[in-house]
Structures are given as C-alpha cells and as structure tokens.
Amino acid sequence: MKLNYKRTILVGFAFFLIMAFWQAYDNLIPLTLTNKFGMSQAWSGVIMALDNILAVVLLPLFGAMSDKHRGKHGKRSPFILVGTVLAVITIITLGFVDNMQLKNIREVSKVDDPAALTQIYESQGSKTLATPDNEKFVLEEKFTLEQFTAIRSELPDGQANPQYTAYVAPAQQAHIWQLTQQTPTVLYIFIGVLLAVLVSMSIFRSPAVALMPDVTPKPMRSKGNAVVNLMGTAGGILVLILGKIFATSAVKNSFMSYIPFFGVVGGIMLISLVIFLVTVKEPKWAAEMQAQEIPETNTPVVSTDRKLSRGEKSSLILILASVALWYLGYNAITSKYSVYANRVLHMDYNMTLLLAQGAAIVTYLPVGMLASRLGRKKTILAGVLMLGTAFGVASGLDANSSPVVINAMFILAGIGWATINVNSFPMVVELCSGSDIGKYTGYYYTASMAAQAVTPWISGYFMDTLGMRVLFPYATIFVALAFVTMLLVTHGDSKAAPKKGLEAFHTDD
C-alpha cells in the first residue's frame, strides 16, 4: 500500500490556506492589540484566546455536521468553500476597523515624532510603568523631556533601539490605552468583527482536517498528515515572507495600516480555495479509500460508531491530555512571540519564525516515514523532547545572546513541533471508525483549543507581573508535562509492518 502523494498535496491546499490565515493572525493581532489599542499582555491574551474558546464549541459541532452532510460535492468541501469566503471578507474588514483606530490615535502614533513623544511624556511621565524585565521606573526620574524625546526607535546601524522598546513603547502603550478607554467604540467593533472572523474559520477547520483521513488508508495517515502539514507550513512560510516584504516587525512600522497585507493574504486564500475546488474529487476519492479497506471476506463496510475498549479510552484521554499540554506551551509562544521578539530579543520575528517553519517543512516527510518504522508514540516523544529542549535553552537567551544560538533553538523547535504534529492527530483518528472521523477530529481540536483558550491569558498575566522573560520557562514546563502523559499511552500507534495479501489493507490495534 502506498500513499497517493498527488492527491494528498491537493487535499493539503485547504490546510495551506488555513495556516496562511493563522500565521497572519498570530503575528499581527497581538501587535494590533498592544500597539494600537494599548492593551496589557494579559488583556491581549484574553482577546487572543477568543478563537480557542469558540473553537472548543464550534469545531466539534462543525466536524460532526460534516460527518452527517450528504451532497454531490462531498461531506467536507462545502464547509471549506463557505468558511474560506467568509473568512476572507471578514479579515479584510478587520483591516478597515484597524484603520479607524489609527485615526483615533494619530496624534501619538507617529514614531520618532517630537510632538507625539512630548504628549506621551506629559501624560505618562509621572506614572510608574514596567519594563520588559519588570523593573519599575518613573519616566521623569529616568529622563528629562528633552532626553525622552531624543530617543529614536532605531540605532544608527538600523537596529531596534533597546531604550525605545524598554521605555518609550510602554509609555506610548499606556497612553494609547487611556485614549481607547475614553472612546471604546472602535474596540467594540474590532472585537465584533474579530468574532466574525473566528466563526468563519471555525466553519471549515475540522472538515478540512478530517478530509485527509477520509481519503487516506489508516497505515498511511502519518505520511498523509506529514504532507498536509507540509502544505500548511508552506502557507505559513509564504505569509512570513510577506511579513518581511511589508516589514511588519519593524518598530518604525508599529502603526502601519494592515489593509494591504490582509488583502494579499485574502488573495492567497482564495487562490488556494480555487485550486482545491477544481482538483479535489472528494466523493470519488473517499469511496475509493473505503473500497481499499473492505475486509478480505468482501463484507460491506457498515458505517457505525466503534466502541472503544477500556484501554483505548484511557489512551485517548492521555493523548488528548498530551495535546492540551504541549499546546499550552507552544501557543503561549506563538501568541506572544511577535511582542517578545521586539522587546526582549530585539530581533525580526519574521526571520526566526521563517527558520522554524523552514526546519519543519523539511522534517515532515522524513518524520512520517520514520513513524511507520518506529511507531507514532516513540516519534512523538522524540519531538516533545526536542521542543522542550529548545524552549528551555531559549529561556536564557536575550538581545545579547549569539544570533546563531537563537536561530539554532528556533530550528530545533521547528523540527520538534513537526515531529509532534505529524503523528498526534493520526493517533486520535486511529481509534475511531470511518463514520466518525469528523467527531474525533473535533475531540482533537477541543483538546488543543481548550489549551489555547487559556494559555494566552495566563502567559500574558505572568508576563505582566513577572516580566516578559517568563514566557519560555512557562512553555517549557507544559511541554515537559506532555512528555509524561504521552509516555503512558498504550493505543493509537500504527506501524506499517509487512502483511500478506488483502491483510495489508486492514489494520487493527
């Protein structure tokens, strides 16, 4: 039995557009909330958690709805079509709302403008603020007005000025939060449109992910998931390259309009959707996969829910607990890293994330093949170990650390995350029958989204109270706990051991 790589790549275009969206969302929405609305890390974490709170309810719902849907275009494709179109419309609308806020703060959002800096100093100069390292300071004791307004956002060599990110940016953020509280209407509109964006994405996320196992035999699902994740990572990399082109991470562009950027991302999503709809023959491919899995007796496959044994139920719970734990760590980084890189590492977040994504994209296929030999569990444990090591070492890095070491840790994190991601979802759907793949996909996403619902707020709270540097130790702890729970799993693994005849088309734990 061999994986049909061409079909899997075409199915992967749905995941390509999903990950292109989330890369843009995770990078720019935290910057919008902190820079343009002046929110604290904790409050921005609450907003960033909204998609995960919604997902806990909506992803299982839409996954189950797609399981039951019957139509000439298949179970999943209609959801992918409707959800993508709505997501593109709403994300571009969000850009226009972002522009409305820029008008509200235009007097203090001009980077390096003496008049804007004077207004910020007069508003915040006598108030105690916190630096990224949580050192309390009072502006008027640290700087005179002349000294404060002389701080430029960039050093002569073009690098971000640490004094600007440590002192001017927090003062500017605090003043903008005051302005937002005085006229909160735009913030309410922003959150309303953001909710519409997130509901749109929820419509098709579970159906899109469930499509791969729909058309892929069980022994090939780790390899299939590797290809799909490779496609998703390619979408993320494309958006990171766009970020480099638009210079979204530059301090001087802290208050840039995101309409052009969101417009290009929306265009990429629509092009990917067209390719998917034109090339993917969902009903035909799903029927062919079912025919491959008919037992040797040629008895028709009956679509009924398969009851799990006691051991399988325990393993399912442990797998889902592991998923929740490593997402508690990983999503804390992804939801806060654009701010962290700016204020602690003084690096372009697009570049380091590109390295991580690039490492992941070359890892997916080898890891899928490795899992078929070693088993999914052992492969995942290796990935968790790599991810935890990368986060642990990154805990001690700052702007004075060697760029080589920083980049190496992000490459290791990318490899570790790819190793985990390729095999965790197939372990969940390995335990279900063909008729309830969407439901089990919903279970997987419920675990991951529940974790992602709370971790931006919790990590943001710790960053506000203990300092920005707590982010990576926080992530390391949860990844270490995931290693323990995954170690206890006993079902859901699958090795492509040689079998004879038609037995090769049937697997059972």
N, C-alpha and C positions, 0 to 999 in steps of 0.2 A: 504494500500500500504506500503510495506517495502523495505528498501534498501537492495540490494544483496551485502553484505559486502565482500564475497569471490571475486566476480567479480571486485568490486571496488578496493580491495587490489591489485589484479593482474594488473589492469589498472594503479595503482599507481606506479608500478615498473618503468614506463617511467619517472615519476616525481622524483622517488628515484635517478635515475642516473643523472638527470638534477641538482638536488640540491647537490649531491655529487661533481659534477664538480664545481658548483658555490661557494661552501664552500672553496674548494681548491684554486680557482681563486681569490676570495675576500681576502683570508688570505695571500697568497704568492706573488701575483703580486705586490701589493703595497710595500712589503718588498724588492722585487727584484728591483723595480724602484728606491727606495730611497737608499737602501744599496749598490746595485751592480752597478747601473748606476749613483748614486749620485744626482738624481733629487730632486727639491724642492717639497713641498706638492702640490703647485699649478700645476706644470708641471706633476707630477704623477697623479694628479686629471684629467688632460686633457686626459692622456692615459687611465685611468680607465673609462673615460666617452665614449670611443670609442664604446664599445659594446652596450651602450644605444643609441648612435647616429645611429649606424647601425640598431638597433632594431626598431627604430621609422619607418624606411622604410621597413625593411625586415620582421618583424613579421606580420604586416597586409598582406603583399604580400604572404607569405607562408601560412598564415591562410586561405586567400581567395583561393589560389591554391589548398589547401587540401579540401576545400568545394566542388570544382568542379571536383576533381580527382575521377575517377571511375576505380576500379580494383578488382580482386578477393580477394585481401588481405585487402580491405577496403580503406577508404579515408585518414586515418592518419598514419597507420602502416608503409607504405613505406617511408614516410618522417622521421619517428623515426629511422628506420634502417639506412638509408643513412647518416643522420645527426650525429648519435652517432658514427658510424665507422670513419667518417671524423674527428670528434672532438677528438677521442682518438688518432688518428695518429698525429694530429697537436699539441695537448697538450704535447705529449712526445717529439716531435720535438722541441717544445719551451724549454724543459729542456736542450737539447743539445746546443741550442743557448745561454742559460743562462751560460752553462759551458764555452762557448767561451769568454764571458765577464769576467768570473772568471780568465781566463788565462791572460787577458789584465790588470787586477788589482791585480795580485797575490802578488806583492811586498808590497802593502799597505793593503791587505785584511786579514792579519794574526792577529787575535785578540790577544792582550797582547804581541805581538812580539816587543821588544825594537827597532829593526831596522826599522820596519814599522812605529812605533809611532814617531821615530825620523824624518823620511821622511815627515810624516804628519805635525809635528810641524814646520819643516823648511819651508814647503810650506804655512802653514796657520797661523803661529804664530804671524804675524804682521797684520792680517786681522780681521776686525770686523765681528763677527758672532752673531747669535741669539740663546739663549737657548730656551727650550720648553715654558718657561714663557715669552718669548720675551724680556728678559733682555740682553742688548747689553754688550758684553765683548770683550776684546782683550787678546788673549792667552798669549802673552809674558808678559802682566801686571799681569795676574792672576797666571801664573805658570812659573817656570823656566823649561828648557828642562828636567832636572832630575826629577822635580815634575810631569811633564806631562807624561813622560814615565813610571813613577811609578804607575800611575792609572790603576788598574786592572778592568776587566769587571765584576767581581763578588766580593762580600764581603766575609769574612771568613766563614760566615754561608751559603754560596751558593746563596744568593740573588743578584739580579742585583745591581750594584754599581751606585747610582744616579749621582755621579761625572762623571762616564764614559758616561752615556747616555746624560748628560747635556752638556759635554764639548768635550770629545774625539769623540763620534759618529758624532756630527755636523761637526767637523773639518775633520774627515775622509770622511764624505759625500761630503763636499765641494771639497776636493782634488780629490776624485773619479770622480766628475762631470767635473773637469778640464781634467782629463785623457779621459773621454768619449767624450768631445768636440774635443780633439786632434785626436782621432781615432773613429769617429762616425759610422763606417760601421756596427759594431755589433748591435748598437742600431737600425739602419735602418732595419737590418734583423729581429731583435727581434720584432719590430712593425709590419713588414710584416707578420711574422708567427702568431703574435697575432691577426691580422685581419683575417687570415685564420681560426684560432680557433673560432673567434666570428661569422664569417659567417656560419661555420659548426653548431654551436649551434642554430643560428637563423633559420636554415632549419626546425628544428623539435620542437622548443619550443611552438609555437602556436598550431600546430597539436596535440602535446602531451597533452596540457591543454584542448583543445577542445574535446578530446576523452571522458572525464568524462561526460559532459552533453550530448554527443552523445548517451550514453548508460544508462543514468540515468533520470528518470521522473522528471519534474520540482519541485514538492514539496519535493523531496529527495535530491536536489542538494547541499543544505548547508551541510547535513550529508555526502553526497558523497565527497564534497570538503574537509570536515574535514578529511576523510580517506585518500584522495590523499595528503593533506598537511602533515598528519602524516607520510606517506611514505616518502615524500620529506625531512621532518625533520630527519627521521631515517637515510637517506643518508648523511645529513649534520653532524649528530652526529658521524656517523662512520668515516667520514673524520677528525673530530676534535679529535677523539680517536687516529687516525693515527698520527695527529699532536703532540699529547702527546708522542706517542711512538718514533717518529722521533725527538722530542724536537725542533720543528721548531721555537718556540717562544724564545728559549734561546739566550741570547746575544752572547754567545760563538759560536753559530751556524748561526750567521748573514750571513756568506758567504759559507754555506753548498751547495752542489750540490742537486738540486731538481729532478734529473732524477729518482732515486729510488722511491721517493714519487709520482711523476706524473705517473710512471709506475704502481704502486699499485692502484692509483685512476682510471687509464685507465682500469685496470683489473676488478675493481668493476663495472665500467660502462658496460663493455662487458658482464659480468656475468648477470647483471640486464637485459640487452637487450635480451639475450638468454631466460631468464625466461619469459620475456614479449612476445616474438615472439612465444614461444611454447604454452603458456597458454591462451593468449588473442584471442578470436574469434570475431574480430571486426565486420565484416559484419552481422554475426548471432545476436550478442547482440544488435547492432544498430537497426536491423529490429524488434527485439522483443520489444525494447523500443518504437518504432514508433507504433507498434500494441497496446501497452498499452494506448497510448494517442489518439487513434481513438475515436471520439465523439460517443455518445450514438446512433446516427442515423446510425452508421456504414458507413458514407460517407467517401470515401478515403481521406486521408490527402494529400493536394496539396502543394508541396514544392515551395512556393512563398515568397518573402520578405514581411514582415508585416510592414505597415507604422505606425509610432509612432504618437500618439496624441501630441498636444502641451505640455500638462503637462508631458507626458512621455519623450519628447525631453529635456525639462528643467531638469527633474530628471536625465536623462542620462548624461547631461553636468555637473550637480552638483556632481554626483557620480564620474565621471572621474576627475573632479577638486579635489575632496577629495583624490582620489587615487594618483594624482600627488603630492598633498601637503604632505601626510604622507610619500610618498617615498622620497620627498626632504629631510625630516628629517631623516628617517630610513636609507636610503642608504648612507647618509653622515657618519653615524656611522659605517655601515658595511664596507665601502670602506676605512676608515681611522683608524678603531679601533685597528688593529694589531700594527700600529705605535704608536697610542695614549697610549695603554696599556703599551708598552715598555718604553715610555719616560715620561709619567705623573703618571700612577698608579704603575709602576714597578711591574706589575703582568703578569702571564702567560695568554695570550689572549685565548688560547685553553680552559682553565679551566672555565673562566667566560662565554664564549660562549657556553660551554657544559651545564652549568647551565641554560642559557636562552633557549637553544634548548630542554633540558630535561623538563623544565617547559611547553614549547609549546606542546611537544608531548603528555603530559598527559592532556592537555587542549582541543585539537582539537575535540575529540568526544563529551565530555560534552557540549562544545560550540555549536556544530552543532545541538545537541538536544535542547539546550536552545533557539536557534534561531527559531526553529519550533514552540516554545510556545510564546516567547516574540516578535518575528519578527526580521528580519535581521538588520534593522536600529537601533533599541534600543541596540541590542547586539554590533554592531559596535561602537556606541557612547561610550559604556562602555569600549570597548577595546582601543579606542583613548584616553579616559581619563586616563586609566592605563599607556599607553605608554608615554603620555605627563608627567605624574607624575614621572615616572621612570627616564626619561631624565632630567627633571627639578631638581630632587634631585641629580642625578649624576653630574650635573653641578658644584656642590660644593664639590665634592669628589676629593681626591688626594692620593698620596702614604702614607700619614699619617692617612688616614681615616680607620675606622674599616673595616676589610675584610668582616665581617658579613653584614654590611650596603651595601657595594659594591655588594656583591653576591645577597643580597635581591633585590636590584634595577634591576639587570640583570634578576632575576627570574620574577619580575613583568613585565619587558619589554617583556620577552618571552611570558607570559600569554596574555599581551595586544596585541602583534603582532599576535598571533594565533587567538585571538578573531576577529581581523580585517580581517585577511587573509581568514578565513573560509567563511565569508559572503559577502565580497566585489565583488568577481568575479561572484558568483551566482546572485547578484543584477543586474549586467550588462546583463548577458545572459537571465535573466528572461524577459527582454524587447524584445527579438528577437524571430523569428520563427526558426524551426528546420533546415531550409535550409541555414541559415546564421550565425550559431554559430561560425564558424571559423572567419568570418568577425568581429563579435562583440568581440570575443577573441582578435582579432587584435586591436580593439579600446581600450580595457582594457590595453593591453601591450603598445600601443602607449602612453597612459597617463603615465603609470608607467615608461616607458623607457625614455620618454622626460624629466621627472624629474630627473631620474638617469643619464641622459646625461650631465646635467649641475651642479648637486649638488656636485660631487667630485671636480670639478674645483673651484666652488665658495667657498665651505667649506675649500678647500686647500689654496685658496688665503687668506681667513680670518685667517687661522692658521699661514700662513707665516707672515702676517702683524700685527695681534693682539695677536698671541700666540696660542699654542696648546689647551689651556683651553677654547677657544671659541667654540669648537666642539659641546658640549652638549647643551649649550644655543641656538646655531644656530638650532639644531634639534628640540628643544622644541618649538620654535616659529612656525615652519611649522606644527608640529603636532597639536598645538592649533588652527591654522587656518583651518585645516582639520575638526576639531570638528564643526566649524561654518558652513562650506559648507554642511557637512553631515546632520546637523540639519534641513536644508532647503529641503532635498529630500522628495518627496511625492509618488514616484512609485518605483517598483523594489523589494518591500518587498513580502514576502510569508510566511504565517502561515499555518501549516498543520491542518486547522480546520476540525472537523469531517464532512464528507459528506456521502450521501447515494448512494448506487448502483454504477452505472458506472460513476456518477458525481465525485466520488472520484478520478477518473483518469484524470480529466480535471481541470486545474486551469486558472484563468484569473485575471489580476489586475483590 
